[in-house]
Amino acid sequence: MGKLSSDLCTITQDGEVARFIRTVLEVPIVGAQDPFVWGVWVSLSEKSYARYVSTYDNPVEGEGFFGWLCNTLPVYPPGGPFAADVLVQPNRQRPKLVLHETEPLHPLVADQRDGISIIRAQEIAEAVMHRGSNVA
């Protein structure tokens, strides 16, 4: 059984509840002001999820949570879930996701850390659009 909104999701299976929030994972584009942005789901602990939901309409600036990136992005090899920091944003903006380093270094983590070229950003956008994907 699951409950889904545009920003929150819970899934109950065999008495266990998994809790997810929608976040944005920004990948800097070298030489550009705006990053490439993925809309992704992150799992949170019961305590972190409850805190996030309780402060959703009035977030505490600077507050953050530990979570796990649960999406596989279509242009990157599998490798997750990835440990991450969830950084709450003001004005009902979706939280930002900052991935932890991996060993070995996963290409997604490297791209978020080091940035991608404008050409690579265009390739990713075209690949996602051609798939007809609902990945943001």
C-alpha positions as a Python dict, from the first residue, in 0.01 Angstrom:
ca = {
    (1, 'M'): (0, 0, 0),
    (2, 'G'): (135, 342, -85),
    (3, 'K'): (48, 710, -57),
    (4, 'L'): (192, 951, -313),
    (5, 'S'): (181, 1327, -361),
    (6, 'S'): (406, 1550, -567),
    (7, 'D'): (643, 1591, -270),
    (8, 'L'): (586, 1298, -33),
    (9, 'C'): (554, 922, -60),
    (10, 'T'): (507, 639, 188),
    (11, 'I'): (503, 272, 100),
    (12, 'T'): (390, 7, 347),
    (13, 'Q'): (487, -352, 281),
    (14, 'D'): (473, -638, 529),
    (15, 'G'): (419, -391, 813),
    (16, 'E'): (730, -188, 728),
    (17, 'V'): (694, 175, 616),
    (18, 'A'): (937, 339, 374),
    (19, 'R'): (926, 720, 364),
    (20, 'F'): (1040, 935, 73),
    (21, 'I'): (1054, 1305, -10),
    (22, 'R'): (1104, 1473, -346),
    (23, 'T'): (1430, 1669, -371),
    (24, 'V'): (1644, 1832, -635),
    (25, 'L'): (1990, 1711, -723),
    (26, 'E'): (2185, 1992, -886),
    (27, 'V'): (2479, 1921, -1116),
    (28, 'P'): (2683, 2232, -1193),
    (29, 'I'): (2737, 2315, -1560),
    (30, 'V'): (3086, 2452, -1611),
    (31, 'G'): (3064, 2800, -1760),
    (32, 'A'): (2690, 2836, -1696),
    (33, 'Q'): (2507, 3013, -1417),
    (34, 'D'): (2228, 2758, -1375),
    (35, 'P'): (2287, 2391, -1291),
    (36, 'F'): (2136, 2083, -1452),
    (37, 'V'): (1860, 1978, -1212),
    (38, 'W'): (1721, 1630, -1150),
    (39, 'G'): (1403, 1579, -949),
    (40, 'V'): (1472, 1272, -733),
    (41, 'W'): (1325, 1077, -441),
    (42, 'V'): (1518, 1035, -118),
    (43, 'S'): (1434, 798, 164),
    (44, 'L'): (1439, 937, 517),
    (45, 'S'): (1422, 779, 859),
    (46, 'E'): (1089, 790, 1041),
    (47, 'K'): (1216, 1069, 1269),
    (48, 'S'): (1356, 1281, 984),
    (49, 'Y'): (1044, 1232, 772),
    (50, 'A'): (817, 1335, 1062),
    (51, 'R'): (1029, 1647, 1122),
    (52, 'Y'): (1028, 1736, 751),
    (53, 'V'): (650, 1697, 727),
    (54, 'S'): (587, 1892, 1049),
    (55, 'T'): (793, 2188, 927),
    (56, 'Y'): (692, 2163, 559),
    (57, 'D'): (491, 2488, 557),
    (58, 'N'): (742, 2672, 776),
    (59, 'P'): (1085, 2517, 714),
    (60, 'V'): (1377, 2585, 944),
    (61, 'E'): (1644, 2750, 729),
    (62, 'G'): (1970, 2557, 741),
    (63, 'E'): (1808, 2238, 868),
    (64, 'G'): (1915, 1917, 703),
    (65, 'F'): (1867, 1544, 714),
    (66, 'F'): (2056, 1232, 615),
    (67, 'G'): (1892, 1032, 340),
    (68, 'W'): (1942, 781, 61),
    (69, 'L'): (1900, 866, -307),
    (70, 'C'): (1665, 599, -437),
    (71, 'N'): (1646, 681, -809),
    (72, 'T'): (1854, 535, -1085),
    (73, 'L'): (1907, 812, -1338),
    (74, 'P'): (1885, 697, -1700),
    (75, 'V'): (2221, 830, -1821),
    (76, 'Y'): (2424, 696, -1528),
    (77, 'P'): (2523, 339, -1443),
    (78, 'P'): (2347, 173, -1150),
    (79, 'G'): (2527, 207, -822),
    (80, 'G'): (2293, 328, -551),
    (81, 'P'): (2138, 381, -319),
    (82, 'F'): (2365, 677, -248),
    (83, 'A'): (2411, 837, 94),
    (84, 'A'): (2325, 1205, 83),
    (85, 'D'): (2255, 1520, 280),
    (86, 'V'): (1911, 1677, 233),
    (87, 'L'): (1926, 2055, 272),
    (88, 'V'): (1594, 2225, 347),
    (89, 'Q'): (1517, 2534, 135),
    (90, 'P'): (1297, 2835, 218),
    (91, 'N'): (968, 2934, 50),
    (92, 'R'): (844, 2578, -11),
    (93, 'Q'): (1123, 2502, -255),
    (94, 'R'): (1218, 2138, -275),
    (95, 'P'): (1520, 2047, -64),
    (96, 'K'): (1860, 2022, -230),
    (97, 'L'): (2044, 1693, -229),
    (98, 'V'): (2421, 1668, -182),
    (99, 'L'): (2565, 1324, -247),
    (100, 'H'): (2835, 1174, -27),
    (101, 'E'): (3156, 1055, -188),
    (102, 'T'): (3157, 693, -302),
    (103, 'E'): (3436, 438, -331),
    (104, 'P'): (3492, 379, -614),
    (105, 'L'): (3381, 722, -731),
    (106, 'H'): (3047, 694, -911),
    (107, 'P'): (3007, 916, -1222),
    (108, 'L'): (2698, 1089, -1077),
    (109, 'V'): (2884, 1181, -759),
    (110, 'A'): (3180, 1304, -966),
    (111, 'D'): (2951, 1513, -1187),
    (112, 'Q'): (2783, 1678, -889),
    (113, 'R'): (3120, 1749, -730),
    (114, 'D'): (3311, 1862, -1043),
    (115, 'G'): (3040, 1981, -1280),
    (116, 'I'): (2965, 1885, -1640),
    (117, 'S'): (3022, 2060, -1971),
    (118, 'I'): (2743, 2238, -2153),
    (119, 'I'): (2769, 1971, -2425),
    (120, 'R'): (2724, 1693, -2165),
    (121, 'A'): (2422, 1874, -2016),
    (122, 'Q'): (2267, 1893, -2363),
    (123, 'E'): (2338, 1522, -2423),
    (124, 'I'): (2171, 1431, -2093),
    (125, 'A'): (1867, 1647, -2167),
    (126, 'E'): (1829, 1496, -2514),
    (127, 'A'): (1870, 1140, -2382),
    (128, 'V'): (1603, 1195, -2116),
    (129, 'M'): (1362, 1359, -2359),
    (130, 'H'): (1405, 1083, -2618),
    (131, 'R'): (1319, 821, -2357),
    (132, 'G'): (985, 989, -2297),
    (133, 'S'): (1083, 966, -1933),
    (134, 'N'): (905, 1134, -1646),
    (135, 'V'): (1242, 1204, -1487),
    (136, 'A'): (1266, 1574, -1407),
}
